[in-house]
């Protein structure tokens, strides 16, 4: 469940969100977006957790890969539904990962 | 609960982890580390979620601020207990946040 990312540098998109009470289609769309993201060129991995606040971090080879995924038609529709129905607030932070270490 | 961070660039430390079954002192130490982090120079905010996988992202003004927090004595002891008892696996990723946008 931890993303198995390569040696830095690579990119991370940190998506932090607060949900509304509207659950209609949320879980299915969320799962579908992860499935679709995994198929994109330059995708390196994803980690996700929610307990009140939700955090999903996706990892990418390049800014171009992030931009291509951002322009994906189904993803664009899902983001629009997210703004309108599923999220009361969110932040997207695009980052360069400079250093990684860990255990296990 | 979303971190109110300044205009980029600034730094993010993404801490992704899987827990062991050892809960002794975990919650209290975790809360204490957030409380202590908030007091550090250069601290900008923190976001945290857990659902199986845990993700905590802390935001910082500079690499120096991250390094100073890393060397804090109480934090060093907590990280050691984390490695030995509370986490079965973790990753730490140090990042430069280049772009931020959002809603709410």
N, CA and C atoms of all chains as a GROMACS GRO file, in nm:
protein
  624
    1UNK      N    1   0.081  -0.122   0.000
    1UNK     CA    2   0.000   0.000   0.000
    1UNK      C    3   0.085   0.128   0.000
    2UNK      N    4   0.213   0.117   0.044
    2UNK     CA    5   0.305   0.230   0.027
    2UNK      C    6   0.349   0.230  -0.119
    3UNK      N    7   0.356   0.346  -0.180
    3UNK     CA    8   0.397   0.352  -0.321
    3UNK      C    9   0.545   0.318  -0.333
    4UNK      N   10   0.577   0.239  -0.433
    4UNK     CA   11   0.714   0.196  -0.456
    4UNK      C   12   0.776   0.287  -0.562
    5UNK      N   13   0.819   0.403  -0.518
    5UNK     CA   14   0.865   0.507  -0.610
    5UNK      C   15   1.015   0.494  -0.636
    6UNK      N   16   1.061   0.549  -0.749
    6UNK     CA   17   1.203   0.538  -0.785
    6UNK      C   18   1.288   0.639  -0.707
    7UNK      N   19   1.415   0.635  -0.732
    7UNK     CA   20   1.507   0.732  -0.673
    7UNK      C   21   1.466   0.873  -0.719
    8UNK      N   22   1.460   0.971  -0.626
    8UNK     CA   23   1.427   1.109  -0.666
    8UNK      C   24   1.535   1.165  -0.758
    9UNK      N   25   1.501   1.270  -0.832
    9UNK     CA   26   1.378   1.348  -0.827
    9UNK      C   27   1.265   1.288  -0.910
   10UNK      N   28   1.142   1.307  -0.859
   10UNK     CA   29   1.019   1.280  -0.934
   10UNK      C   30   0.915   1.376  -0.876
   11UNK      N   31   0.792   1.367  -0.921
   11UNK     CA   32   0.690   1.464  -0.879
   11UNK      C   33   0.582   1.401  -0.792
   12UNK      N   34   0.524   1.481  -0.705
   12UNK     CA   35   0.411   1.439  -0.623
   12UNK      C   36   0.299   1.542  -0.635
   13UNK      N   37   0.176   1.494  -0.642
   13UNK     CA   38   0.059   1.581  -0.634
   13UNK      C   39  -0.014   1.543  -0.504
   14UNK      N   40  -0.016   1.637  -0.410
   14UNK     CA   41  -0.083   1.616  -0.282
   14UNK      C   42  -0.224   1.676  -0.293
   15UNK      N   43  -0.324   1.590  -0.284
   15UNK     CA   44  -0.463   1.635  -0.290
   15UNK      C   45  -0.525   1.617  -0.151
   16UNK      N   46  -0.552   1.727  -0.083
   16UNK     CA   47  -0.610   1.725   0.053
   16UNK      C   48  -0.752   1.777   0.044
   17UNK      N   49  -0.847   1.708   0.107
   17UNK     CA   50  -0.986   1.747   0.085
   17UNK      C   51  -1.074   1.723   0.207
   18UNK      N   52  -1.180   1.800   0.212
   18UNK     CA   53  -1.289   1.779   0.307
   18UNK      C   54  -1.413   1.748   0.226
   19UNK      N   55  -1.486   1.645   0.265
   19UNK     CA   56  -1.602   1.599   0.190
   19UNK      C   57  -1.731   1.669   0.232
   20UNK      N   58  -1.826   1.675   0.139
   20UNK     CA   59  -1.963   1.711   0.174
   20UNK      C   60  -2.034   1.583   0.222
   21UNK      N   61  -2.166   1.591   0.243
   21UNK     CA   62  -2.243   1.472   0.280
   21UNK      C   63  -2.292   1.396   0.157
   22UNK      N   64  -2.263   1.448   0.039
   22UNK     CA   65  -2.312   1.387  -0.085
   22UNK      C   66  -2.224   1.270  -0.125
   23UNK      N   67  -2.276   1.147  -0.104
   23UNK     CA   68  -2.196   1.028  -0.134
   23UNK      C   69  -2.226   0.969  -0.272
   24UNK      N   70  -2.327   1.025  -0.341
   24UNK     CA   71  -2.372   0.964  -0.466
   24UNK      C   72  -2.258   0.958  -0.568
   25UNK      N   73  -2.225   0.837  -0.610
   25UNK     CA   74  -2.121   0.811  -0.710
   25UNK      C   75  -1.979   0.841  -0.663
   26UNK      N   76  -1.963   0.887  -0.539
   26UNK     CA   77  -1.828   0.928  -0.497
   26UNK      C   78  -1.730   0.812  -0.495
   27UNK      N   79  -1.764   0.704  -0.424
   27UNK     CA   80  -1.668   0.593  -0.407
   27UNK      C   81  -1.634   0.528  -0.541
   28UNK      N   82  -1.736   0.508  -0.624
   28UNK     CA   83  -1.712   0.444  -0.754
   28UNK      C   84  -1.622   0.532  -0.841
   29UNK      N   85  -1.648   0.663  -0.839
   29UNK     CA   86  -1.568   0.755  -0.920
   29UNK      C   87  -1.425   0.762  -0.867
   30UNK      N   88  -1.413   0.767  -0.736
   30UNK     CA   89  -1.281   0.772  -0.674
   30UNK      C   90  -1.198   0.648  -0.712
   31UNK      N   91  -1.260   0.530  -0.702
   31UNK     CA   92  -1.191   0.407  -0.741
   31UNK      C   93  -1.154   0.408  -0.888
   32UNK      N   94  -1.247   0.456  -0.970
   32UNK     CA   95  -1.223   0.460  -1.115
   32UNK      C   96  -1.106   0.554  -1.148
   33UNK      N   97  -1.096   0.666  -1.076
   33UNK     CA   98  -0.987   0.760  -1.104
   33UNK      C   99  -0.851   0.698  -1.069
   34UNK      N  100  -0.846   0.623  -0.962
   34UNK     CA  101  -0.720   0.556  -0.926
   34UNK      C  102  -0.684   0.453  -1.034
   35UNK      N  103  -0.785   0.378  -1.078
   35UNK     CA  104  -0.765   0.277  -1.184
   35UNK      C  105  -0.715   0.344  -1.312
   36UNK      N  106  -0.778   0.454  -1.349
   36UNK     CA  107  -0.738   0.528  -1.470
   36UNK      C  108  -0.598   0.590  -1.456
   37UNK      N  109  -0.571   0.648  -1.339
   37UNK     CA  110  -0.441   0.710  -1.316
   37UNK      C  111  -0.329   0.608  -1.335
   38UNK      N  112  -0.351   0.487  -1.284
   38UNK     CA  113  -0.250   0.381  -1.296
   38UNK      C  114  -0.216   0.350  -1.442
   39UNK      N  115  -0.309   0.377  -1.532
   39UNK     CA  116  -0.286   0.347  -1.675
   39UNK      C  117  -0.214   0.460  -1.747
   40UNK      N  118  -0.197   0.575  -1.681
   40UNK     CA  119  -0.140   0.691  -1.751
   40UNK      C  120   0.012   0.678  -1.766
   41UNK      N  121   0.065   0.729  -1.876
   41UNK     CA  122   0.212   0.731  -1.891
   41UNK      C  123   0.273   0.821  -1.783
   42UNK      N  124   0.382   0.773  -1.725
   42UNK     CA  125   0.452   0.853  -1.624
   42UNK      C  126   0.397   0.838  -1.483
   43UNK      N  127   0.292   0.756  -1.466
   43UNK     CA  128   0.239   0.732  -1.331
   43UNK      C  129   0.336   0.644  -1.252
   44UNK      N  130   0.366   0.682  -1.127
   44UNK     CA  131   0.462   0.607  -1.045
   44UNK      C  132   0.399   0.539  -0.925
   45UNK      N  133   0.283   0.588  -0.881
   45UNK     CA  134   0.222   0.528  -0.763
   45UNK      C  135   0.123   0.623  -0.698
   46UNK      N  136   0.047   0.570  -0.602
   46UNK     CA  137  -0.052   0.653  -0.532
   46UNK      C  138  -0.067   0.601  -0.389
   47UNK      N  139  -0.090   0.693  -0.296
   47UNK     CA  140  -0.118   0.659  -0.157
   47UNK      C  141  -0.237   0.743  -0.114
   48UNK      N  142  -0.328   0.682  -0.037
   48UNK     CA  143  -0.450   0.751  -0.004
   48UNK      C  144  -0.498   0.714   0.136
   49UNK      N  145  -0.550   0.811   0.209
   49UNK     CA  146  -0.605   0.787   0.342
   49UNK      C  147  -0.713   0.891   0.368
   50UNK      N  148  -0.815   0.850   0.445
   50UNK     CA  149  -0.916   0.948   0.486
   50UNK      C  150  -0.960   0.919   0.628
   51UNK      N  151  -0.962   1.021   0.712
   51UNK     CA  152  -1.024   1.014   0.845
   51UNK      C  153  -1.070   1.156   0.875
   52UNK      N  154  -1.189   1.189   0.823
   52UNK     CA  155  -1.233   1.329   0.824
   52UNK      C  156  -1.166   1.397   0.707
   53UNK      N  157  -1.048   1.450   0.728
   53UNK     CA  158  -0.964   1.499   0.618
   53UNK      C  159  -0.920   1.381   0.531
   54UNK      N  160  -0.921   1.400   0.401
   54UNK     CA  161  -0.868   1.300   0.308
   54UNK      C  162  -0.739   1.351   0.246
   55UNK      N  163  -0.643   1.262   0.229
   55UNK     CA  164  -0.518   1.296   0.161
   55UNK      C  165  -0.490   1.186   0.058
   56UNK      N  166  -0.475   1.226  -0.068
   56UNK     CA  167  -0.429   1.134  -0.172
   56UNK      C  168  -0.304   1.195  -0.234
   57UNK      N  169  -0.197   1.118  -0.234
   57UNK     CA  170  -0.074   1.164  -0.298
   57UNK      C  171  -0.047   1.073  -0.418
   58UNK      N  172  -0.040   1.133  -0.536
   58UNK     CA  173  -0.001   1.056  -0.654
   58UNK      C  174   0.138   1.099  -0.697
   59UNK      N  175   0.213   1.004  -0.750
   59UNK     CA  176   0.353   1.027  -0.785
   59UNK      C  177   0.370   1.009  -0.936
   60UNK      N  178   0.452   1.097  -0.994
   60UNK     CA  179   0.463   1.107  -1.139
   60UNK      C  180   0.606   1.130  -1.183
   61UNK      N  181   0.637   1.086  -1.306
   61UNK     CA  182   0.773   1.103  -1.359
   61UNK      C  183   0.805   1.247  -1.395
   62UNK      N  184   0.704   1.324  -1.437
   62UNK     CA  185   0.730   1.457  -1.493
   62UNK      C  186   0.607   1.547  -1.479
   63UNK      N  187   0.628   1.676  -1.494
   63UNK     CA  188   0.516   1.770  -1.496
   63UNK      C  189   0.427   1.745  -1.617
   64UNK      N  190   0.486   1.700  -1.727
   64UNK     CA  191   0.410   1.670  -1.848
   64UNK      C  192   0.310   1.556  -1.820
   65UNK      N  193   0.355   1.454  -1.747
   65UNK     CA  194   0.265   1.343  -1.713
   65UNK      C  195   0.149   1.392  -1.626
   66UNK      N  196   0.177   1.482  -1.534
   66UNK     CA  197   0.071   1.539  -1.447
   66UNK      C  198  -0.028   1.618  -1.532
   67UNK      N  199   0.024   1.695  -1.625
   67UNK     CA  200  -0.061   1.779  -1.709
   67UNK      C  201  -0.148   1.694  -1.803
   68UNK      N  202  -0.090   1.588  -1.858
   68UNK     CA  203  -0.166   1.499  -1.946
   68UNK      C  204  -0.281   1.433  -1.869
   69UNK      N  205  -0.253   1.388  -1.749
   69UNK     CA  206  -0.358   1.328  -1.664
   69UNK      C  207  -0.465   1.432  -1.628
   70UNK      N  208  -0.422   1.554  -1.603
   70UNK     CA  209  -0.515   1.662  -1.571
   70UNK      C  210  -0.612   1.689  -1.686
   71UNK      N  211  -0.564   1.671  -1.808
   71UNK     CA  212  -0.648   1.699  -1.925
   71UNK      C  213  -0.731   1.579  -1.970
   72UNK      N  214  -0.711   1.463  -1.908
   72UNK     CA  215  -0.788   1.343  -1.943
   72UNK      C  216  -0.937   1.374  -1.927
   73UNK      N  217  -1.016   1.341  -2.029
   73UNK     CA  218  -1.158   1.382  -2.031
   73UNK      C  219  -1.237   1.331  -1.910
   74UNK      N  220  -1.221   1.202  -1.879
   74UNK     CA  221  -1.298   1.145  -1.768
   74UNK      C  222  -1.254   1.206  -1.634
   75UNK      N  223  -1.126   1.233  -1.623
   75UNK     CA  224  -1.072   1.296  -1.501
   75UNK      C  225  -1.124   1.440  -1.487
   76UNK      N  226  -1.133   1.509  -1.598
   76UNK     CA  227  -1.184   1.646  -1.597
   76UNK      C  228  -1.329   1.650  -1.549
   77UNK      N  229  -1.410   1.557  -1.598
   77UNK     CA  230  -1.550   1.548  -1.553
   77UNK      C  231  -1.558   1.515  -1.404
   78UNK      N  232  -1.472   1.423  -1.360
   78UNK     CA  233  -1.474   1.384  -1.218
   78UNK      C  234  -1.434   1.502  -1.130
   79UNK      N  235  -1.335   1.580  -1.173
   79UNK     CA  236  -1.293   1.697  -1.093
   79UNK      C  237  -1.405   1.800  -1.084
   80UNK      N  238  -1.479   1.814  -1.195
   80UNK     CA  239  -1.592   1.908  -1.195
   80UNK      C  240  -1.700   1.862  -1.096
   81UNK      N  241  -1.731   1.733  -1.097
   81UNK     CA  242  -1.828   1.680  -0.999
   81UNK      C  243  -1.775   1.698  -0.858
   82UNK      N  244  -1.646   1.681  -0.841
   82UNK     CA  245  -1.584   1.700  -0.710
   82UNK      C  246  -1.604   1.840  -0.657
   83UNK      N  247  -1.578   1.938  -0.742
   83UNK     CA  248  -1.596   2.078  -0.702
   83UNK      C  249  -1.742   2.108  -0.670
   84UNK      N  250  -1.832   2.050  -0.749
   84UNK     CA  251  -1.974   2.086  -0.736
   84UNK      C  252  -2.045   2.009  -0.625
   85UNK      N  253  -2.002   1.884  -0.601
   85UNK     CA  254  -2.083   1.798  -0.515
   85UNK      C  255  -2.009   1.732  -0.399
   86UNK      N  256  -1.888   1.679  -0.422
   86UNK     CA  257  -1.828   1.590  -0.322
   86UNK      C  258  -1.737   1.658  -0.221
   87UNK      N  259  -1.679   1.773  -0.260
   87UNK     CA  260  -1.583   1.838  -0.170
   87UNK      C  261  -1.634   1.973  -0.125
   88UNK      N  262  -1.622   1.999   0.004
   88UNK     CA  263  -1.653   2.133   0.056
   88UNK      C  264  -1.530   2.222   0.049
   89UNK      N  265  -1.412   2.160   0.050
   89UNK     CA  266  -1.286   2.235   0.038
   89UNK      C  267  -1.177   2.139  -0.007
   90UNK      N  268  -1.082   2.188  -0.081
   90UNK     CA  269  -0.966   2.104  -0.116
   90UNK      C  270  -0.846   2.191  -0.149
   91UNK      N  271  -0.730   2.129  -0.145
   91UNK     CA  272  -0.605   2.191  -0.190
   91UNK      C  273  -0.533   2.091  -0.279
   92UNK      N  274  -0.475   2.140  -0.386
   92UNK     CA  275  -0.386   2.060  -0.470
   92UNK      C  276  -0.249   2.123  -0.463
   93UNK      N  277  -0.149   2.045  -0.429
   93UNK     CA  278  -0.012   2.096  -0.422
   93UNK      C  279   0.077   2.011  -0.512
   94UNK      N  280   0.140   2.075  -0.607
   94UNK     CA  281   0.229   2.007  -0.701
   94UNK      C  282   0.372   2.027  -0.654
   95UNK      N  283   0.443   1.916  -0.636
   95UNK     CA  284   0.573   1.919  -0.568
   95UNK      C  285   0.680   1.842  -0.647
   96UNK      N  286   0.804   1.881  -0.625
   96UNK     CA  287   0.918   1.800  -0.666
   96UNK      C  288   0.968   1.725  -0.544
   97UNK      N  289   0.973   1.591  -0.553
   97UNK     CA  290   1.029   1.512  -0.443
   97UNK      C  291   1.180   1.511  -0.460
   98UNK      N  292   1.249   1.561  -0.358
   98UNK     CA  293   1.396   1.574  -0.368
   98UNK      C  294   1.469   1.464  -0.295
   99UNK      N  295   1.404   1.405  -0.191
   99UNK     CA  296   1.472   1.307  -0.110
   99UNK      C  297   1.370   1.209  -0.058
  100UNK      N  298   1.406   1.082  -0.054
  100UNK     CA  299   1.315   0.981   0.000
  100UNK      C  300   1.395   0.881   0.082
  101UNK      N  301   1.340   0.843   0.197
  101UNK     CA  302   1.401   0.734   0.272
  101UNK      C  303   1.290   0.665   0.348
  102UNK      N  304   1.321   0.551   0.407
  102UNK     CA  305   1.216   0.480   0.477
  102UNK      C  306   1.262   0.348   0.532
  103UNK      N  307   1.165   0.265   0.562
  103UNK     CA  308   1.188   0.136   0.626
  103UNK      C  309   1.078   0.042   0.578
  104UNK      N  310   1.112  -0.084   0.558
  104UNK     CA  311   1.011  -0.186   0.530
  104UNK      C  312   0.963  -0.185   0.387
  105UNK      N  313  -0.903   2.231   0.904
  105UNK     CA  314  -0.819   2.110   0.903
  105UNK      C  315  -0.727   2.105   0.782
  106UNK      N  316  -0.763   2.177   0.674
  106UNK     CA  317  -0.667   2.192   0.563
  106UNK      C  318  -0.564   2.296   0.606
  107UNK      N  319  -0.438   2.269   0.576
  107UNK     CA  320  -0.332   2.363   0.616
  107UNK      C  321  -0.343   2.491   0.533
  108UNK      N  322  -0.328   2.603   0.601
  108UNK     CA  323  -0.337   2.732   0.536
  108UNK      C  324  -0.195   2.780   0.503
  109UNK      N  325  -0.143   2.730   0.394
  109UNK     CA  326  -0.003   2.753   0.357
  109UNK      C  327   0.011   2.878   0.270
  110UNK      N  328   0.131   2.936   0.267
  110UNK     CA  329   0.153   3.060   0.190
  110UNK      C  330   0.171   3.028   0.041
  111UNK      N  331   0.191   3.132  -0.034
  111UNK     CA  332   0.221   3.119  -0.176
  111UNK      C  333   0.350   3.038  -0.193
  112UNK      N  334   0.352   2.938  -0.281
  112UNK     CA  335   0.476   2.862  -0.304
  112UNK      C  336   0.586   2.954  -0.361
  113UNK      N  337   0.712   2.912  -0.352
  113UNK     CA  338   0.759   2.782  -0.304
  113UNK      C  339   0.772   2.774  -0.152
  114UNK      N  340   0.746   2.654  -0.101
  114UNK     CA  341   0.776   2.616   0.038
  114UNK      C  342   0.798   2.466   0.036
  115UNK      N  343   0.821   2.405   0.151
  115UNK     CA  344   0.856   2.263   0.154
  115UNK      C  345   0.747   2.177   0.216
  116UNK      N  346   0.740   2.053   0.174
  116UNK     CA  347   0.648   1.955   0.233
  116UNK      C  348   0.726   1.829   0.269
  117UNK      N  349   0.693   1.771   0.382
  117UNK     CA  350   0.745   1.638   0.419
  117UNK      C  351   0.625   1.544   0.422
  118UNK      N  352   0.623   1.449   0.330
  118UNK     CA  353   0.515   1.350   0.323
  118UNK      C  354   0.560   1.226   0.400
  119UNK      N  355   0.490   1.194   0.507
  119UNK     CA  356   0.523   1.076   0.588
  119UNK      C  357   0.409   0.975   0.570
  120UNK      N  358   0.438   0.866   0.500
  120UNK     CA  359   0.339   0.761   0.473
  120UNK      C  360   0.378   0.638   0.554
  121UNK      N  361   0.280   0.578   0.621
  121UNK     CA  362   0.319   0.470   0.712
  121UNK      C  363   0.213   0.361   0.724
  122UNK      N  364   0.261   0.243   0.759
  122UNK     CA  365   0.176   0.131   0.798
  122UNK      C  366   0.208   0.100   0.943
  123UNK      N  367   0.106   0.082   1.025
  123UNK     CA  368   0.124   0.060   1.168
  123UNK      C  369   0.138  -0.087   1.203
  124UNK      N  370   0.204  -0.112   1.314
  124UNK     CA  371   0.200  -0.243   1.377
  124UNK      C  372   0.075  -0.250   1.465
  125UNK      N  373   0.061  -0.358   1.544
  125UNK     CA  374  -0.051  -0.368   1.637
  125UNK      C  375  -0.017  -0.302   1.771
  126UNK      N  376   0.103  -0.252   1.786
  126UNK     CA  377   0.147  -0.195   1.914
  126UNK      C  378   0.095  -0.052   1.929
  127UNK      N  379  -0.007  -0.036   2.013
  127UNK     CA  380  -0.068   0.097   2.030
  127UNK      C  381  -0.012   0.172   2.152
  128UNK      N  382   0.072   0.106   2.230
  128UNK     CA  383   0.119   0.166   2.356
  128UNK      C  384   0.190   0.298   2.330
  129UNK      N  385   0.135   0.404   2.387
  129UNK     CA  386   0.192   0.540   2.379
  129UNK      C  387   0.183   0.602   2.239
  130UNK      N  388   0.127   0.530   2.142
  130UNK     CA  389   0.130   0.582   2.004
  130UNK      C  390   0.051   0.712   1.989
  131UNK      N  391  -0.076   0.709   2.030
  131UNK     CA  392  -0.164   0.826   2.007
  131UNK      C  393  -0.112   0.949   2.082
  132UNK      N  394  -0.072   0.928   2.207
  132UNK     CA  395  -0.024   1.042   2.288
  132UNK      C  396   0.104   1.100   2.225
  133UNK      N  397   0.192   1.013   2.180
  133UNK     CA  398   0.317   1.062   2.120
  133UNK      C  399   0.290   1.132   1.989
  134UNK      N  400   0.200   1.075   1.910
  134UNK     CA  401   0.163   1.135   1.782
  134UNK      C  402   0.105   1.276   1.804
  135UNK      N  403   0.014   1.288   1.899
  135UNK     CA  404  -0.044   1.420   1.930
  135UNK      C  405   0.063   1.517   1.978
  136UNK      N  406   0.152   1.467   2.062
  136UNK     CA  407   0.258   1.550   2.117
  136UNK      C  408   0.351   1.600   2.006
  137UNK      N  409   0.380   1.515   1.909
  137UNK     CA  410   0.469   1.556   1.799
  137UNK      C  411   0.406   1.667   1.715
  138UNK      N  412   0.274   1.658   1.693
  138UNK     CA  413   0.206   1.765   1.619
  138UNK      C  414   0.212   1.896   1.698
  139UNK      N  415   0.187   1.885   1.828
  139UNK     CA  416   0.192   2.002   1.916
  139UNK      C  417   0.332   2.065   1.914
  140UNK      N  418   0.434   1.982   1.924
  140UNK     CA  419   0.573   2.030   1.922
  140UNK      C  420   0.610   2.089   1.786
  141UNK      N  421   0.569   2.021   1.680
  141UNK     CA  422   0.601   2.069   1.544
  141UNK      C  423   0.547   2.211   1.526
  142UNK      N  424   0.425   2.233   1.576
  142UNK     CA  425   0.361   2.365   1.561
  142UNK      C  426   0.442   2.477   1.625
  143UNK      N  427   0.524   2.440   1.723
  143UNK     CA  428   0.605   2.541   1.795
  143UNK      C  429   0.738   2.568   1.725
  144UNK      N  430   0.772   2.489   1.624
  144UNK     CA  431   0.905   2.502   1.562
  144UNK      C  432   0.911   2.623   1.469
  145UNK      N  433   1.028   2.688   1.463
  145UNK     CA  434   1.044   2.796   1.366
  145UNK      C  435   1.031   2.741   1.224
  146UNK      N  436   0.960   2.814   1.141
  146UNK     CA  437   0.948   2.773   1.001
  146UNK      C  438   0.836   2.675   0.974
  147UNK      N  439   0.761   2.635   1.078
  147UNK     CA  440   0.647   2.544   1.059
  147UNK      C  441   0.532   2.620   0.993
  148UNK      N  442   0.473   2.561   0.890
  148UNK     CA  443   0.365   2.628   0.817
  148UNK      C  444   0.228   2.561   0.833
  149UNK      N  445   0.228   2.431   0.868
  149UNK     CA  446   0.100   2.364   0.880
  149UNK      C  447   0.118   2.213   0.872
  150UNK      N  448   0.010   2.140   0.901
  150UNK     CA  449   0.015   1.993   0.895
  150UNK      C  450  -0.123   1.941   0.860
  151UNK      N  451  -0.124   1.832   0.783
  151UNK     CA  452  -0.248   1.763   0.748
  151UNK      C  453  -0.225   1.614   0.771
  152UNK      N  454  -0.324   1.544   0.824
  152UNK     CA  455  -0.303   1.405   0.861
  152UNK      C  456  -0.429   1.324   0.841
  153UNK      N  457  -0.414   1.202   0.793
  153UNK     CA  458  -0.528   1.111   0.776
  153UNK      C  459  -0.477   0.968   0.790
  154UNK      N  460  -0.562   0.880   0.841
  154UNK     CA  461  -0.527   0.738   0.844
  154UNK      C  462  -0.650   0.654   0.818
  155UNK      N  463  -0.635   0.558   0.726
  155UNK     CA  464  -0.737   0.454   0.706
  155UNK      C  465  -0.660   0.332   0.655
  156UNK      N  466  -0.603   0.257   0.748
  156UNK     CA  467  -0.507   0.152   0.712
  156UNK      C  468  -0.373   0.222   0.692
  157UNK      N  469  -0.346   0.268   0.572
  157UNK     CA  470  -0.232   0.355   0.544
  157UNK      C  471  -0.252   0.489   0.616
  158UNK      N  472  -0.146   0.542   0.672
  158UNK     CA  473  -0.149   0.676   0.730
  158UNK      C  474  -0.065   0.770   0.647
  159UNK      N  475  -0.113   0.892   0.630
  159UNK     CA  476  -0.037   0.996   0.560
  159UNK      C  477  -0.040   1.122   0.646
  160UNK      N  478   0.076   1.173   0.680
  160UNK     CA  479   0.088   1.303   0.746
  160UNK      C  480   0.178   1.390   0.660
  161UNK      N  481   0.127   1.505   0.621
  161UNK     CA  482   0.209   1.598   0.544
  161UNK      C  483   0.231   1.722   0.630
  162UNK      N  484   0.358   1.754   0.657
  162UNK     CA  485   0.389   1.879   0.727
  162UNK      C  486   0.454   1.974   0.628
  163UNK      N  487   0.426   2.103   0.649
  163UNK     CA  488   0.471   2.207   0.556
  163UNK      C  489   0.567   2.301   0.629
  164UNK      N  490   0.672   2.341   0.558
  164UNK     CA  491   0.784   2.414   0.621
  164UNK      C  492   0.835   2.524   0.529
  165UNK      N  493   0.890   2.628   0.590
  165UNK     CA  494   0.946   2.740   0.515
  165UNK      C  495   1.073   2.705   0.440
  166UNK      N  496   1.153   2.615   0.496
  166UNK     CA  497   1.288   2.591   0.443
  166UNK      C  498   1.337   2.452   0.480
  167UNK      N  499   1.440   2.406   0.410
  167UNK     CA  500   1.504   2.278   0.445
  167UNK      C  501   1.570   2.288   0.582
  168UNK      N  502   1.618   2.407   0.618
  168UNK     CA  503   1.680   2.428   0.749
  168UNK      C  504   1.577   2.404   0.860
  169UNK      N  505   1.455   2.452   0.841
  169UNK     CA  506   1.350   2.430   0.941
  169UNK      C  507   1.320   2.280   0.955
  170UNK      N  508   1.317   2.209   0.844
  170UNK     CA  509   1.293   2.064   0.847
  170UNK      C  510   1.406   1.994   0.923
  171UNK      N  511   1.527   2.034   0.895
  171UNK     CA  512   1.644   1.972   0.958
  171UNK      C  513   1.648   2.001   1.109
  172UNK      N  514   1.613   2.123   1.148
  172UNK     CA  515   1.612   2.159   1.291
  172UNK      C  516   1.508   2.074   1.365
  173UNK      N  517   1.391   2.058   1.304
  173UNK     CA  518   1.286   1.975   1.364
  173UNK      C  519   1.330   1.829   1.372
  174UNK      N  520   1.400   1.784   1.270
  174UNK     CA  521   1.450   1.647   1.267
  174UNK      C  522   1.547   1.620   1.382
  175UNK      N  523   1.622   1.722   1.420
  175UNK     CA  524   1.724   1.705   1.524
  175UNK      C  525   1.668   1.731   1.666
  176UNK      N  526   1.542   1.774   1.674
  176UNK     CA  527   1.481   1.800   1.805
  176UNK      C  528   1.485   1.671   1.888
  177UNK      N  529   1.532   1.682   2.013
  177UNK     CA  530   1.559   1.562   2.095
  177UNK      C  531   1.435   1.475   2.114
  178UNK      N  532   1.323   1.537   2.148
  178UNK     CA  533   1.201   1.459   2.174
  178UNK      C  534   1.150   1.394   2.045
  179UNK      N  535   1.166   1.465   1.934
  179UNK     CA  536   1.125   1.411   1.804
  179UNK      C  537   1.215   1.294   1.764
  180UNK      N  538   1.342   1.305   1.793
  180UNK     CA  539   1.437   1.198   1.762
  180UNK      C  540   1.401   1.070   1.839
  181UNK      N  541   1.367   1.085   1.967
  181UNK     CA  542   1.325   0.969   2.048
  181UNK      C  543   1.195   0.909   1.993
  182UNK      N  544   1.101   0.995   1.953
  182UNK     CA  545   0.973   0.946   1.900
  182UNK      C  546   0.996   0.869   1.769
  183UNK      N  547   1.085   0.920   1.684
  183UNK     CA  548   1.111   0.850   1.558
  183UNK      C  549   1.174   0.713   1.582
  184UNK      N  550   1.260   0.708   1.684
  184UNK     CA  551   1.324   0.580   1.719
  184UNK      C  552   1.218   0.479   1.767
  185UNK      N  553   1.126   0.525   1.852
  185UNK     CA  554   1.016   0.436   1.897
  185UNK      C  555   0.929   0.396   1.779
  186UNK      N  556   0.909   0.489   1.685
  186UNK     CA  557   0.832   0.460   1.565
  186UNK      C  558   0.894   0.346   1.485
  187UNK      N  559   1.023   0.354   1.464
  187UNK     CA  560   1.093   0.250   1.388
  187UNK      C  561   1.087   0.115   1.460
  188UNK      N  562   1.099   0.121   1.593
  188UNK     CA  563   1.112  -0.004   1.670
  188UNK      C  564   0.978  -0.068   1.700
  189UNK      N  565   0.872   0.017   1.718
  189UNK     CA  566   0.748  -0.038   1.773
  189UNK      C  567   0.622  -0.008   1.693
  190UNK      N  568   0.606   0.114   1.644
  190UNK     CA  569   0.474   0.156   1.594
  190UNK      C  570   0.454   0.136   1.445
  191UNK      N  571   0.562   0.135   1.369
  191UNK     CA  572   0.547   0.125   1.223
  191UNK      C  573   0.608  -0.004   1.170
  192UNK      N  574   0.534  -0.071   1.082
  192UNK     CA  575   0.591  -0.187   1.013
  192UNK      C  576   0.662  -0.142   0.885
  193UNK      N  577   0.623  -0.028   0.832
  193UNK     CA  578   0.688   0.027   0.712
  193UNK      C  579   0.654   0.175   0.705
  194UNK      N  580   0.746   0.253   0.652
  194UNK     CA  581   0.716   0.394   0.628
  194UNK      C  582   0.804   0.450   0.518
  195UNK      N  583   0.760   0.562   0.463
  195UNK     CA  584   0.840   0.640   0.368
  195UNK      C  585   0.834   0.786   0.411
  196UNK      N  586   0.946   0.853   0.400
  196UNK     CA  587   0.952   0.997   0.419
  196UNK      C  588   0.997   1.057   0.287
  197UNK      N  589   0.920   1.153   0.238
  197UNK     CA  590   0.955   1.220   0.112
  197UNK      C  591   0.962   1.370   0.135
  198UNK      N  592   1.077   1.426   0.110
  198UNK     CA  593   1.099   1.570   0.127
  198UNK      C  594   1.084   1.637  -0.008
  199UNK      N  595   0.996   1.736  -0.015
  199UNK     CA  596   0.953   1.794  -0.143
  199UNK      C  597   0.958   1.945  -0.141
  200UNK      N  598   0.973   2.003  -0.259
  200UNK     CA  599   0.948   2.145  -0.279
  200UNK      C  600   0.810   2.160  -0.341
  201UNK      N  601   0.723   2.238  -0.275
  201UNK     CA  602   0.592   2.265  -0.333
  201UNK      C  603   0.607   2.380  -0.431
  202UNK      N  604   0.572   2.353  -0.555
  202UNK     CA  605   0.593   2.453  -0.661
  202UNK      C  606   0.466   2.527  -0.697
  203UNK      N  607   0.350   2.461  -0.676
  203UNK     CA  608   0.225   2.520  -0.718
  203UNK      C  609   0.115   2.476  -0.622
  204UNK      N  610   0.023   2.564  -0.591
  204UNK     CA  611  -0.090   2.528  -0.505
  204UNK      C  612  -0.215   2.596  -0.556
  205UNK      N  613  -0.326   2.522  -0.557
  205UNK     CA  614  -0.454   2.584  -0.586
  205UNK      C  615  -0.560   2.505  -0.512
  206UNK      N  616  -0.682   2.558  -0.510
  206UNK     CA  617  -0.784   2.487  -0.434
  206UNK      C  618  -0.916   2.562  -0.431
  207UNK      N  619  -0.997   2.521  -0.337
  207UNK     CA  620  -1.133   2.572  -0.324
  207UNK      C  621  -1.169   2.565  -0.176
  208UNK      N  622  -1.242   2.664  -0.126
  208UNK     CA  623  -1.295   2.658   0.010
  208UNK      C  624  -1.193   2.701   0.115
   0.00000   0.00000   0.00000
